[in-house]
C-alpha cells in the first residue's frame, strides 16, 4: 500500500469515527422526574441485583439504558447487554428491565459533555487536516522545495505557497 493510500485510509478512519465520538457526563435526577426516552444510569439495591441475576442470568449493580416508561413506583428501562455466547462480541441484545422505585439507589441522566467532545473532535479534525495537507503536498513532512528564481513562489504537489519578497 502506497504512502498516499495509507494516508487516505488514516484520514478516512478519523473522519468516519467523528460522529461516534462523544464524552458524556451524568447528572443526578430522581425517579419521579425522569422522562421516558431519557438515557440513564441507575444503581440498584442488593434485592434488585438478585432479581436481575435471576431474570437476566448475570449480576448487574447498575443499569445503563433508556427509560421506556415510568409508572408510579416502577421504572421500565431498556438495557443493552452483550451476549456472552454470541458469535460476534459486538452483538447487543436489548432487554427491558422493570425496577421498583424503592430499589433505585441513585439515578443519573446521561448528558453530552460539550466542551470535552468539542476538544476531542477538534484534535481529530486537526490530525486529519495535517495528514491531508501532507498528502496534497506530495512530499515528506519537513521537506521544503526551494523557491523559483522569479515570482517568489514555491510549488510542491498541488498546494501553492506564495512567499512575499521572493524569498
Phi and psi in radians as a Rosetta constraint file:
Dihedral C 1 N 2 CA 2 C 2 CIRCULARHARMONIC -1.287 0.35
Dihedral N 2 CA 2 C 2 N 3 CIRCULARHARMONIC 2.958 0.35
Dihedral C 2 N 3 CA 3 C 3 CIRCULARHARMONIC -1.072 0.35
Dihedral N 3 CA 3 C 3 N 4 CIRCULARHARMONIC -0.766 0.35
Dihedral C 3 N 4 CA 4 C 4 CIRCULARHARMONIC -1.191 0.35
Dihedral N 4 CA 4 C 4 N 5 CIRCULARHARMONIC -0.649 0.35
Dihedral C 4 N 5 CA 5 C 5 CIRCULARHARMONIC -1.142 0.35
Dihedral N 5 CA 5 C 5 N 6 CIRCULARHARMONIC -0.748 0.35
Dihedral C 5 N 6 CA 6 C 6 CIRCULARHARMONIC -1.111 0.35
Dihedral N 6 CA 6 C 6 N 7 CIRCULARHARMONIC -0.765 0.35
Dihedral C 6 N 7 CA 7 C 7 CIRCULARHARMONIC -1.109 0.35
Dihedral N 7 CA 7 C 7 N 8 CIRCULARHARMONIC -0.733 0.35
Dihedral C 7 N 8 CA 8 C 8 CIRCULARHARMONIC -1.095 0.35
Dihedral N 8 CA 8 C 8 N 9 CIRCULARHARMONIC -0.653 0.35
Dihedral C 8 N 9 CA 9 C 9 CIRCULARHARMONIC -1.131 0.35
Dihedral N 9 CA 9 C 9 N 10 CIRCULARHARMONIC -0.748 0.35
Dihedral C 9 N 10 CA 10 C 10 CIRCULARHARMONIC -1.072 0.35
Dihedral N 10 CA 10 C 10 N 11 CIRCULARHARMONIC -0.824 0.35
Dihedral C 10 N 11 CA 11 C 11 CIRCULARHARMONIC -1.078 0.35
Dihedral N 11 CA 11 C 11 N 12 CIRCULARHARMONIC -0.758 0.35
Dihedral C 11 N 12 CA 12 C 12 CIRCULARHARMONIC -1.063 0.35
Dihedral N 12 CA 12 C 12 N 13 CIRCULARHARMONIC -0.765 0.35
Dihedral C 12 N 13 CA 13 C 13 CIRCULARHARMONIC -1.124 0.35
Dihedral N 13 CA 13 C 13 N 14 CIRCULARHARMONIC -0.771 0.35
Dihedral C 13 N 14 CA 14 C 14 CIRCULARHARMONIC -1.061 0.35
Dihedral N 14 CA 14 C 14 N 15 CIRCULARHARMONIC -0.781 0.35
Dihedral C 14 N 15 CA 15 C 15 CIRCULARHARMONIC -1.239 0.35
Dihedral N 15 CA 15 C 15 N 16 CIRCULARHARMONIC -0.625 0.35
Dihedral C 15 N 16 CA 16 C 16 CIRCULARHARMONIC -1.198 0.35
Dihedral N 16 CA 16 C 16 N 17 CIRCULARHARMONIC -0.529 0.35
Dihedral C 16 N 17 CA 17 C 17 CIRCULARHARMONIC -1.365 0.35
Dihedral N 17 CA 17 C 17 N 18 CIRCULARHARMONIC -0.331 0.35
Dihedral C 17 N 18 CA 18 C 18 CIRCULARHARMONIC -0.966 0.35
Dihedral N 18 CA 18 C 18 N 19 CIRCULARHARMONIC -0.831 0.35
Dihedral C 18 N 19 CA 19 C 19 CIRCULARHARMONIC -1.103 0.35
Dihedral N 19 CA 19 C 19 N 20 CIRCULARHARMONIC -0.471 0.35
Dihedral C 19 N 20 CA 20 C 20 CIRCULARHARMONIC -1.522 0.35
Dihedral N 20 CA 20 C 20 N 21 CIRCULARHARMONIC -0.150 0.35
Dihedral C 20 N 21 CA 21 C 21 CIRCULARHARMONIC -1.582 0.35
Dihedral N 21 CA 21 C 21 N 22 CIRCULARHARMONIC 2.232 0.35
Dihedral C 21 N 22 CA 22 C 22 CIRCULARHARMONIC -2.814 0.35
Dihedral N 22 CA 22 C 22 N 23 CIRCULARHARMONIC 2.656 0.35
Dihedral C 22 N 23 CA 23 C 23 CIRCULARHARMONIC -1.944 0.35
Dihedral N 23 CA 23 C 23 N 24 CIRCULARHARMONIC 2.395 0.35
Dihedral C 23 N 24 CA 24 C 24 CIRCULARHARMONIC -2.110 0.35
Dihedral N 24 CA 24 C 24 N 25 CIRCULARHARMONIC 2.773 0.35
Dihedral C 24 N 25 CA 25 C 25 CIRCULARHARMONIC -2.310 0.35
Dihedral N 25 CA 25 C 25 N 26 CIRCULARHARMONIC 2.807 0.35
Dihedral C 25 N 26 CA 26 C 26 CIRCULARHARMONIC -2.035 0.35
Dihedral N 26 CA 26 C 26 N 27 CIRCULARHARMONIC 2.257 0.35
Dihedral C 26 N 27 CA 27 C 27 CIRCULARHARMONIC -1.950 0.35
Dihedral N 27 CA 27 C 27 N 28 CIRCULARHARMONIC 2.164 0.35
Dihedral C 27 N 28 CA 28 C 28 CIRCULARHARMONIC -1.037 0.35
Dihedral N 28 CA 28 C 28 N 29 CIRCULARHARMONIC 2.480 0.35
Dihedral C 28 N 29 CA 29 C 29 CIRCULARHARMONIC -2.553 0.35
Dihedral N 29 CA 29 C 29 N 30 CIRCULARHARMONIC -3.067 0.35
Dihedral C 29 N 30 CA 30 C 30 CIRCULARHARMONIC -2.147 0.35
Dihedral N 30 CA 30 C 30 N 31 CIRCULARHARMONIC 2.794 0.35
Dihedral C 30 N 31 CA 31 C 31 CIRCULARHARMONIC -1.066 0.35
Dihedral N 31 CA 31 C 31 N 32 CIRCULARHARMONIC -0.616 0.35
Dihedral C 31 N 32 CA 32 C 32 CIRCULARHARMONIC -1.203 0.35
Dihedral N 32 CA 32 C 32 N 33 CIRCULARHARMONIC -0.466 0.35
Dihedral C 32 N 33 CA 33 C 33 CIRCULARHARMONIC -1.837 0.35
Dihedral N 33 CA 33 C 33 N 34 CIRCULARHARMONIC -0.183 0.35
Dihedral C 33 N 34 CA 34 C 34 CIRCULARHARMONIC -1.256 0.35
Dihedral N 34 CA 34 C 34 N 35 CIRCULARHARMONIC 2.389 0.35
Dihedral C 34 N 35 CA 35 C 35 CIRCULARHARMONIC -1.730 0.35
Dihedral N 35 CA 35 C 35 N 36 CIRCULARHARMONIC 2.564 0.35
Dihedral C 35 N 36 CA 36 C 36 CIRCULARHARMONIC -0.993 0.35
Dihedral N 36 CA 36 C 36 N 37 CIRCULARHARMONIC 2.467 0.35
Dihedral C 36 N 37 CA 37 C 37 CIRCULARHARMONIC 1.662 0.35
Dihedral N 37 CA 37 C 37 N 38 CIRCULARHARMONIC -0.165 0.35
Dihedral C 37 N 38 CA 38 C 38 CIRCULARHARMONIC -1.368 0.35
Dihedral N 38 CA 38 C 38 N 39 CIRCULARHARMONIC 2.420 0.35
Dihedral C 38 N 39 CA 39 C 39 CIRCULARHARMONIC -1.451 0.35
Dihedral N 39 CA 39 C 39 N 40 CIRCULARHARMONIC 2.241 0.35
Dihedral C 39 N 40 CA 40 C 40 CIRCULARHARMONIC -2.376 0.35
Dihedral N 40 CA 40 C 40 N 41 CIRCULARHARMONIC 2.879 0.35
Dihedral C 40 N 41 CA 41 C 41 CIRCULARHARMONIC -2.207 0.35
Dihedral N 41 CA 41 C 41 N 42 CIRCULARHARMONIC 2.130 0.35
Dihedral C 41 N 42 CA 42 C 42 CIRCULARHARMONIC -2.078 0.35
Dihedral N 42 CA 42 C 42 N 43 CIRCULARHARMONIC 2.190 0.35
Dihedral C 42 N 43 CA 43 C 43 CIRCULARHARMONIC -1.632 0.35
Dihedral N 43 CA 43 C 43 N 44 CIRCULARHARMONIC 2.306 0.35
Dihedral C 43 N 44 CA 44 C 44 CIRCULARHARMONIC -2.048 0.35
Dihedral N 44 CA 44 C 44 N 45 CIRCULARHARMONIC 2.820 0.35
Dihedral C 44 N 45 CA 45 C 45 CIRCULARHARMONIC -1.238 0.35
Dihedral N 45 CA 45 C 45 N 46 CIRCULARHARMONIC 2.963 0.35
Dihedral C 45 N 46 CA 46 C 46 CIRCULARHARMONIC -1.091 0.35
Dihedral N 46 CA 46 C 46 N 47 CIRCULARHARMONIC -0.684 0.35
Dihedral C 46 N 47 CA 47 C 47 CIRCULARHARMONIC -1.070 0.35
Dihedral N 47 CA 47 C 47 N 48 CIRCULARHARMONIC -0.746 0.35
Dihedral C 47 N 48 CA 48 C 48 CIRCULARHARMONIC -1.163 0.35
Dihedral N 48 CA 48 C 48 N 49 CIRCULARHARMONIC -0.640 0.35
Dihedral C 48 N 49 CA 49 C 49 CIRCULARHARMONIC -1.076 0.35
Dihedral N 49 CA 49 C 49 N 50 CIRCULARHARMONIC -0.723 0.35
Dihedral C 49 N 50 CA 50 C 50 CIRCULARHARMONIC -1.111 0.35
Dihedral N 50 CA 50 C 50 N 51 CIRCULARHARMONIC -0.767 0.35
Dihedral C 50 N 51 CA 51 C 51 CIRCULARHARMONIC -1.096 0.35
Dihedral N 51 CA 51 C 51 N 52 CIRCULARHARMONIC -0.708 0.35
Dihedral C 51 N 52 CA 52 C 52 CIRCULARHARMONIC -1.135 0.35
Dihedral N 52 CA 52 C 52 N 53 CIRCULARHARMONIC -0.684 0.35
Dihedral C 52 N 53 CA 53 C 53 CIRCULARHARMONIC -1.090 0.35
Dihedral N 53 CA 53 C 53 N 54 CIRCULARHARMONIC -0.712 0.35
Dihedral C 53 N 54 CA 54 C 54 CIRCULARHARMONIC -1.192 0.35
Dihedral N 54 CA 54 C 54 N 55 CIRCULARHARMONIC -0.690 0.35
Dihedral C 54 N 55 CA 55 C 55 CIRCULARHARMONIC -1.316 0.35
Dihedral N 55 CA 55 C 55 N 56 CIRCULARHARMONIC -0.763 0.35
Dihedral C 55 N 56 CA 56 C 56 CIRCULARHARMONIC -1.778 0.35
Dihedral N 56 CA 56 C 56 N 57 CIRCULARHARMONIC -0.264 0.35
Dihedral C 56 N 57 CA 57 C 57 CIRCULARHARMONIC 1.399 0.35
Dihedral N 57 CA 57 C 57 N 58 CIRCULARHARMONIC 0.305 0.35
Dihedral C 57 N 58 CA 58 C 58 CIRCULARHARMONIC -2.674 0.35
Dihedral N 58 CA 58 C 58 N 59 CIRCULARHARMONIC 2.699 0.35
Dihedral C 58 N 59 CA 59 C 59 CIRCULARHARMONIC -1.510 0.35
Dihedral N 59 CA 59 C 59 N 60 CIRCULARHARMONIC 2.266 0.35
Dihedral C 59 N 60 CA 60 C 60 CIRCULARHARMONIC -2.354 0.35
Dihedral N 60 CA 60 C 60 N 61 CIRCULARHARMONIC 2.212 0.35
Dihedral C 60 N 61 CA 61 C 61 CIRCULARHARMONIC -1.743 0.35
Dihedral N 61 CA 61 C 61 N 62 CIRCULARHARMONIC -0.278 0.35
Dihedral C 61 N 62 CA 62 C 62 CIRCULARHARMONIC -2.481 0.35
Dihedral N 62 CA 62 C 62 N 63 CIRCULARHARMONIC 2.646 0.35
Dihedral C 62 N 63 CA 63 C 63 CIRCULARHARMONIC -2.045 0.35
Dihedral N 63 CA 63 C 63 N 64 CIRCULARHARMONIC 2.212 0.35
Dihedral C 63 N 64 CA 64 C 64 CIRCULARHARMONIC -1.886 0.35
Dihedral N 64 CA 64 C 64 N 65 CIRCULARHARMONIC 2.082 0.35
Dihedral C 64 N 65 CA 65 C 65 CIRCULARHARMONIC -3.027 0.35
Dihedral N 65 CA 65 C 65 N 66 CIRCULARHARMONIC -2.835 0.35
Dihedral C 65 N 66 CA 66 C 66 CIRCULARHARMONIC -2.037 0.35
Dihedral N 66 CA 66 C 66 N 67 CIRCULARHARMONIC 2.311 0.35
Dihedral C 66 N 67 CA 67 C 67 CIRCULARHARMONIC -1.224 0.35
Dihedral N 67 CA 67 C 67 N 68 CIRCULARHARMONIC 2.143 0.35
Dihedral C 67 N 68 CA 68 C 68 CIRCULARHARMONIC -1.582 0.35
Dihedral N 68 CA 68 C 68 N 69 CIRCULARHARMONIC -0.773 0.35
Dihedral C 68 N 69 CA 69 C 69 CIRCULARHARMONIC -2.710 0.35
Dihedral N 69 CA 69 C 69 N 70 CIRCULARHARMONIC 2.715 0.35
Dihedral C 69 N 70 CA 70 C 70 CIRCULARHARMONIC -2.288 0.35
Dihedral N 70 CA 70 C 70 N 71 CIRCULARHARMONIC 2.050 0.35
Dihedral C 70 N 71 CA 71 C 71 CIRCULARHARMONIC -2.160 0.35
Dihedral N 71 CA 71 C 71 N 72 CIRCULARHARMONIC 1.591 0.35
Dihedral C 71 N 72 CA 72 C 72 CIRCULARHARMONIC 1.025 0.35
Dihedral N 72 CA 72 C 72 N 73 CIRCULARHARMONIC -1.729 0.35
Dihedral C 72 N 73 CA 73 C 73 CIRCULARHARMONIC -1.798 0.35
Dihedral N 73 CA 73 C 73 N 74 CIRCULARHARMONIC 0.297 0.35
Dihedral C 73 N 74 CA 74 C 74 CIRCULARHARMONIC -2.261 0.35
Dihedral N 74 CA 74 C 74 N 75 CIRCULARHARMONIC 2.569 0.35
Dihedral C 74 N 75 CA 75 C 75 CIRCULARHARMONIC -2.194 0.35
Dihedral N 75 CA 75 C 75 N 76 CIRCULARHARMONIC 2.198 0.35
Dihedral C 75 N 76 CA 76 C 76 CIRCULARHARMONIC -1.846 0.35
Dihedral N 76 CA 76 C 76 N 77 CIRCULARHARMONIC 2.069 0.35
Dihedral C 76 N 77 CA 77 C 77 CIRCULARHARMONIC -2.113 0.35
Dihedral N 77 CA 77 C 77 N 78 CIRCULARHARMONIC 2.328 0.35
Dihedral C 77 N 78 CA 78 C 78 CIRCULARHARMONIC -1.574 0.35
Dihedral N 78 CA 78 C 78 N 79 CIRCULARHARMONIC 2.059 0.35
Dihedral C 78 N 79 CA 79 C 79 CIRCULARHARMONIC -2.007 0.35
Dihedral N 79 CA 79 C 79 N 80 CIRCULARHARMONIC 2.296 0.35
Dihedral C 79 N 80 CA 80 C 80 CIRCULARHARMONIC -1.507 0.35
Dihedral N 80 CA 80 C 80 N 81 CIRCULARHARMONIC 2.139 0.35
Dihedral C 80 N 81 CA 81 C 81 CIRCULARHARMONIC -2.136 0.35
Dihedral N 81 CA 81 C 81 N 82 CIRCULARHARMONIC 2.412 0.35
Dihedral C 81 N 82 CA 82 C 82 CIRCULARHARMONIC -1.477 0.35
Dihedral N 82 CA 82 C 82 N 83 CIRCULARHARMONIC 2.450 0.35
Dihedral C 82 N 83 CA 83 C 83 CIRCULARHARMONIC -1.440 0.35
Dihedral N 83 CA 83 C 83 N 84 CIRCULARHARMONIC 2.067 0.35
Dihedral C 83 N 84 CA 84 C 84 CIRCULARHARMONIC -1.133 0.35
Dihedral N 84 CA 84 C 84 N 85 CIRCULARHARMONIC -0.345 0.35
Dihedral C 84 N 85 CA 85 C 85 CIRCULARHARMONIC -1.920 0.35
Dihedral N 85 CA 85 C 85 N 86 CIRCULARHARMONIC 0.237 0.35
Dihedral C 85 N 86 CA 86 C 86 CIRCULARHARMONIC -1.193 0.35
Dihedral N 86 CA 86 C 86 N 87 CIRCULARHARMONIC 2.615 0.35
Dihedral C 86 N 87 CA 87 C 87 CIRCULARHARMONIC -1.252 0.35
Dihedral N 87 CA 87 C 87 N 88 CIRCULARHARMONIC -0.528 0.35
Dihedral C 87 N 88 CA 88 C 88 CIRCULARHARMONIC -2.018 0.35
Dihedral N 88 CA 88 C 88 N 89 CIRCULARHARMONIC 2.112 0.35
Dihedral C 88 N 89 CA 89 C 89 CIRCULARHARMONIC -1.154 0.35
Dihedral N 89 CA 89 C 89 N 90 CIRCULARHARMONIC -0.215 0.35
Dihedral C 89 N 90 CA 90 C 90 CIRCULARHARMONIC -1.488 0.35
Dihedral N 90 CA 90 C 90 N 91 CIRCULARHARMONIC -0.092 0.35
Dihedral C 90 N 91 CA 91 C 91 CIRCULARHARMONIC -1.200 0.35
Dihedral N 91 CA 91 C 91 N 92 CIRCULARHARMONIC 2.273 0.35
Dihedral C 91 N 92 CA 92 C 92 CIRCULARHARMONIC -2.050 0.35
Dihedral N 92 CA 92 C 92 N 93 CIRCULARHARMONIC 2.256 0.35
Dihedral C 92 N 93 CA 93 C 93 CIRCULARHARMONIC -1.822 0.35
Dihedral N 93 CA 93 C 93 N 94 CIRCULARHARMONIC 2.284 0.35
Dihedral C 93 N 94 CA 94 C 94 CIRCULARHARMONIC -1.722 0.35
Dihedral N 94 CA 94 C 94 N 95 CIRCULARHARMONIC 2.200 0.35
Dihedral C 94 N 95 CA 95 C 95 CIRCULARHARMONIC -2.111 0.35
Dihedral N 95 CA 95 C 95 N 96 CIRCULARHARMONIC 2.310 0.35
Dihedral C 95 N 96 CA 96 C 96 CIRCULARHARMONIC -1.536 0.35
Dihedral N 96 CA 96 C 96 N 97 CIRCULARHARMONIC 2.234 0.35
Dihedral C 96 N 97 CA 97 C 97 CIRCULARHARMONIC -2.106 0.35
Dihedral N 97 CA 97 C 97 N 98 CIRCULARHARMONIC 2.240 0.35
Dihedral C 97 N 98 CA 98 C 98 CIRCULARHARMONIC -1.766 0.35
Dihedral N 98 CA 98 C 98 N 99 CIRCULARHARMONIC 2.188 0.35
Dihedral C 98 N 99 CA 99 C 99 CIRCULARHARMONIC -2.166 0.35
Dihedral N 99 CA 99 C 99 N 100 CIRCULARHARMONIC 2.224 0.35
Dihedral C 99 N 100 CA 100 C 100 CIRCULARHARMONIC -1.124 0.35
Dihedral N 100 CA 100 C 100 N 101 CIRCULARHARMONIC 2.485 0.35
Dihedral C 100 N 101 CA 101 C 101 CIRCULARHARMONIC -0.999 0.35
Dihedral N 101 CA 101 C 101 N 102 CIRCULARHARMONIC -0.596 0.35
Dihedral C 101 N 102 CA 102 C 102 CIRCULARHARMONIC -1.165 0.35
Dihedral N 102 CA 102 C 102 N 103 CIRCULARHARMONIC -0.375 0.35
Dihedral C 102 N 103 CA 103 C 103 CIRCULARHARMONIC -1.563 0.35
Dihedral N 103 CA 103 C 103 N 104 CIRCULARHARMONIC -0.057 0.35
Dihedral C 103 N 104 CA 104 C 104 CIRCULARHARMONIC -1.548 0.35
Dihedral N 104 CA 104 C 104 N 105 CIRCULARHARMONIC 1.932 0.35
Dihedral C 104 N 105 CA 105 C 105 CIRCULARHARMONIC -1.330 0.35
Dihedral N 105 CA 105 C 105 N 106 CIRCULARHARMONIC -0.800 0.35
Dihedral C 105 N 106 CA 106 C 106 CIRCULARHARMONIC -2.571 0.35
Dihedral N 106 CA 106 C 106 N 107 CIRCULARHARMONIC 2.620 0.35
Dihedral C 106 N 107 CA 107 C 107 CIRCULARHARMONIC -2.367 0.35
Dihedral N 107 CA 107 C 107 N 108 CIRCULARHARMONIC 2.285 0.35
Dihedral C 107 N 108 CA 108 C 108 CIRCULARHARMONIC -2.303 0.35
Dihedral N 108 CA 108 C 108 N 109 CIRCULARHARMONIC 2.457 0.35
Dihedral C 108 N 109 CA 109 C 109 CIRCULARHARMONIC -1.492 0.35
Dihedral N 109 CA 109 C 109 N 110 CIRCULARHARMONIC 2.405 0.35
Dihedral C 109 N 110 CA 110 C 110 CIRCULARHARMONIC -1.495 0.35
Dihedral N 110 CA 110 C 110 N 111 CIRCULARHARMONIC 2.142 0.35
Dihedral C 110 N 111 CA 111 C 111 CIRCULARHARMONIC -2.240 0.35
Dihedral N 111 CA 111 C 111 N 112 CIRCULARHARMONIC 2.505 0.35
Dihedral C 111 N 112 CA 112 C 112 CIRCULARHARMONIC -1.184 0.35
Dihedral N 112 CA 112 C 112 N 113 CIRCULARHARMONIC 2.276 0.35
Dihedral C 112 N 113 CA 113 C 113 CIRCULARHARMONIC -1.602 0.35
Dihedral N 113 CA 113 C 113 N 114 CIRCULARHARMONIC 1.708 0.35
Dihedral C 113 N 114 CA 114 C 114 CIRCULARHARMONIC -1.077 0.35
Dihedral N 114 CA 114 C 114 N 115 CIRCULARHARMONIC -0.784 0.35
Dihedral C 114 N 115 CA 115 C 115 CIRCULARHARMONIC -1.109 0.35
Dihedral N 115 CA 115 C 115 N 116 CIRCULARHARMONIC -0.838 0.35
Dihedral C 115 N 116 CA 116 C 116 CIRCULARHARMONIC -1.166 0.35
Dihedral N 116 CA 116 C 116 N 117 CIRCULARHARMONIC -0.703 0.35
Dihedral C 116 N 117 CA 117 C 117 CIRCULARHARMONIC -1.124 0.35
Dihedral N 117 CA 117 C 117 N 118 CIRCULARHARMONIC -0.753 0.35
Dihedral C 117 N 118 CA 118 C 118 CIRCULARHARMONIC -1.084 0.35
Dihedral N 118 CA 118 C 118 N 119 CIRCULARHARMONIC -0.735 0.35
Dihedral C 118 N 119 CA 119 C 119 CIRCULARHARMONIC -1.094 0.35
Dihedral N 119 CA 119 C 119 N 120 CIRCULARHARMONIC -0.784 0.35
Dihedral C 119 N 120 CA 120 C 120 CIRCULARHARMONIC -1.097 0.35
Dihedral N 120 CA 120 C 120 N 121 CIRCULARHARMONIC -0.810 0.35
Dihedral C 120 N 121 CA 121 C 121 CIRCULARHARMONIC -1.142 0.35
Dihedral N 121 CA 121 C 121 N 122 CIRCULARHARMONIC -0.668 0.35
Dihedral C 121 N 122 CA 122 C 122 CIRCULARHARMONIC -1.063 0.35
Dihedral N 122 CA 122 C 122 N 123 CIRCULARHARMONIC -0.764 0.35
Dihedral C 122 N 123 CA 123 C 123 CIRCULARHARMONIC -1.104 0.35
Dihedral N 123 CA 123 C 123 N 124 CIRCULARHARMONIC -0.773 0.35
Dihedral C 123 N 124 CA 124 C 124 CIRCULARHARMONIC -1.188 0.35
Dihedral N 124 CA 124 C 124 N 125 CIRCULARHARMONIC -0.685 0.35
Dihedral C 124 N 125 CA 125 C 125 CIRCULARHARMONIC -1.108 0.35
Dihedral N 125 CA 125 C 125 N 126 CIRCULARHARMONIC -0.715 0.35
Dihedral C 125 N 126 CA 126 C 126 CIRCULARHARMONIC -1.047 0.35
Dihedral N 126 CA 126 C 126 N 127 CIRCULARHARMONIC -0.743 0.35
Dihedral C 126 N 127 CA 127 C 127 CIRCULARHARMONIC -1.124 0.35
Dihedral N 127 CA 127 C 127 N 128 CIRCULARHARMONIC -0.711 0.35
Dihedral C 127 N 128 CA 128 C 128 CIRCULARHARMONIC -1.142 0.35
Dihedral N 128 CA 128 C 128 N 129 CIRCULARHARMONIC -0.719 0.35
Dihedral C 128 N 129 CA 129 C 129 CIRCULARHARMONIC -1.124 0.35
Dihedral N 129 CA 129 C 129 N 130 CIRCULARHARMONIC -0.763 0.35
Dihedral C 129 N 130 CA 130 C 130 CIRCULARHARMONIC -1.031 0.35
Dihedral N 130 CA 130 C 130 N 131 CIRCULARHARMONIC -0.844 0.35
Dihedral C 130 N 131 CA 131 C 131 CIRCULARHARMONIC -1.116 0.35
Dihedral N 131 CA 131 C 131 N 132 CIRCULARHARMONIC -0.722 0.35
Dihedral C 131 N 132 CA 132 C 132 CIRCULARHARMONIC -1.085 0.35
Dihedral N 132 CA 132 C 132 N 133 CIRCULARHARMONIC -0.736 0.35
Dihedral C 132 N 133 CA 133 C 133 CIRCULARHARMONIC -1.121 0.35
Dihedral N 133 CA 133 C 133 N 134 CIRCULARHARMONIC -0.736 0.35
Dihedral C 133 N 134 CA 134 C 134 CIRCULARHARMONIC -1.073 0.35
Dihedral N 134 CA 134 C 134 N 135 CIRCULARHARMONIC -0.657 0.35
Dihedral C 134 N 135 CA 135 C 135 CIRCULARHARMONIC -1.195 0.35
Dihedral N 135 CA 135 C 135 N 136 CIRCULARHARMONIC -0.722 0.35
Dihedral C 135 N 136 CA 136 C 136 CIRCULARHARMONIC -1.210 0.35
Dihedral N 136 CA 136 C 136 N 137 CIRCULARHARMONIC -0.579 0.35
Dihedral C 136 N 137 CA 137 C 137 CIRCULARHARMONIC -1.187 0.35
Dihedral N 137 CA 137 C 137 N 138 CIRCULARHARMONIC -0.497 0.35
Dihedral C 137 N 138 CA 138 C 138 CIRCULARHARMONIC 1.327 0.35
Dihedral N 138 CA 138 C 138 N 139 CIRCULARHARMONIC 0.141 0.35
Dihedral C 138 N 139 CA 139 C 139 CIRCULARHARMONIC -2.102 0.35
Dihedral N 139 CA 139 C 139 N 140 CIRCULARHARMONIC 3.062 0.35
Dihedral C 139 N 140 CA 140 C 140 CIRCULARHARMONIC -1.379 0.35
Dihedral N 140 CA 140 C 140 N 141 CIRCULARHARMONIC 2.608 0.35
Dihedral C 140 N 141 CA 141 C 141 CIRCULARHARMONIC -1.016 0.35
Dihedral N 141 CA 141 C 141 N 142 CIRCULARHARMONIC 2.335 0.35
Dihedral C 141 N 142 CA 142 C 142 CIRCULARHARMONIC 1.532 0.35
Dihedral N 142 CA 142 C 142 N 143 CIRCULARHARMONIC -0.103 0.35
Dihedral C 142 N 143 CA 143 C 143 CIRCULARHARMONIC -1.593 0.35
Dihedral N 143 CA 143 C 143 N 144 CIRCULARHARMONIC 2.226 0.35
Dihedral C 143 N 144 CA 144 C 144 CIRCULARHARMONIC -1.942 0.35
Dihedral N 144 CA 144 C 144 N 145 CIRCULARHARMONIC 2.703 0.35
Dihedral C 144 N 145 CA 145 C 145 CIRCULARHARMONIC -1.871 0.35
Dihedral N 145 CA 145 C 145 N 146 CIRCULARHARMONIC 2.246 0.35
Dihedral C 145 N 146 CA 146 C 146 CIRCULARHARMONIC -1.096 0.35
Dihedral N 146 CA 146 C 146 N 147 CIRCULARHARMONIC 2.576 0.35
Dihedral C 146 N 147 CA 147 C 147 CIRCULARHARMONIC -1.197 0.35
Dihedral N 147 CA 147 C 147 N 148 CIRCULARHARMONIC 2.700 0.35
Dihedral C 147 N 148 CA 148 C 148 CIRCULARHARMONIC -1.232 0.35
Dihedral N 148 CA 148 C 148 N 149 CIRCULARHARMONIC 2.823 0.35
Dihedral C 148 N 149 CA 149 C 149 CIRCULARHARMONIC -1.108 0.35
Dihedral N 149 CA 149 C 149 N 150 CIRCULARHARMONIC -0.753 0.35
Dihedral C 149 N 150 CA 150 C 150 CIRCULARHARMONIC -1.941 0.35
Dihedral N 150 CA 150 C 150 N 151 CIRCULARHARMONIC 2.564 0.35
Dihedral C 150 N 151 CA 151 C 151 CIRCULARHARMONIC 1.581 0.35
Dihedral N 151 CA 151 C 151 N 152 CIRCULARHARMONIC -0.355 0.35
Dihedral C 151 N 152 CA 152 C 152 CIRCULARHARMONIC 1.216 0.35
Dihedral N 152 CA 152 C 152 N 153 CIRCULARHARMONIC 0.382 0.35
Dihedral C 152 N 153 CA 153 C 153 CIRCULARHARMONIC -1.831 0.35
Dihedral N 153 CA 153 C 153 N 154 CIRCULARHARMONIC 2.574 0.35
Dihedral C 153 N 154 CA 154 C 154 CIRCULARHARMONIC -2.154 0.35
Dihedral N 154 CA 154 C 154 N 155 CIRCULARHARMONIC 2.407 0.35
Dihedral C 154 N 155 CA 155 C 155 CIRCULARHARMONIC -2.089 0.35
Dihedral N 155 CA 155 C 155 N 156 CIRCULARHARMONIC 2.286 0.35
Dihedral C 155 N 156 CA 156 C 156 CIRCULARHARMONIC -2.493 0.35
Dihedral N 156 CA 156 C 156 N 157 CIRCULARHARMONIC 2.026 0.35
Dihedral C 156 N 157 CA 157 C 157 CIRCULARHARMONIC 1.209 0.35
Dihedral N 157 CA 157 C 157 N 158 CIRCULARHARMONIC -2.361 0.35
Dihedral C 157 N 158 CA 158 C 158 CIRCULARHARMONIC -1.803 0.35
Dihedral N 158 CA 158 C 158 N 159 CIRCULARHARMONIC -0.111 0.35
Dihedral C 158 N 159 CA 159 C 159 CIRCULARHARMONIC -1.580 0.35
Dihedral N 159 CA 159 C 159 N 160 CIRCULARHARMONIC 2.456 0.35
Dihedral C 159 N 160 CA 160 C 160 CIRCULARHARMONIC -2.028 0.35
Dihedral N 160 CA 160 C 160 N 161 CIRCULARHARMONIC 2.383 0.35
Dihedral C 160 N 161 CA 161 C 161 CIRCULARHARMONIC -2.145 0.35
Dihedral N 161 CA 161 C 161 N 162 CIRCULARHARMONIC 2.017 0.35
Dihedral C 161 N 162 CA 162 C 162 CIRCULARHARMONIC -1.553 0.35
Dihedral N 162 CA 162 C 162 N 163 CIRCULARHARMONIC 2.216 0.35
Dihedral C 162 N 163 CA 163 C 163 CIRCULARHARMONIC -1.858 0.35
Dihedral N 163 CA 163 C 163 N 164 CIRCULARHARMONIC 2.029 0.35
Dihedral C 163 N 164 CA 164 C 164 CIRCULARHARMONIC -1.060 0.35
Dihedral N 164 CA 164 C 164 N 165 CIRCULARHARMONIC 2.476 0.35
Dihedral C 164 N 165 CA 165 C 165 CIRCULARHARMONIC 1.423 0.35
Dihedral N 165 CA 165 C 165 N 166 CIRCULARHARMONIC 0.039 0.35
Dihedral C 165 N 166 CA 166 C 166 CIRCULARHARMONIC 1.308 0.35
Dihedral N 166 CA 166 C 166 N 167 CIRCULARHARMONIC 0.184 0.35
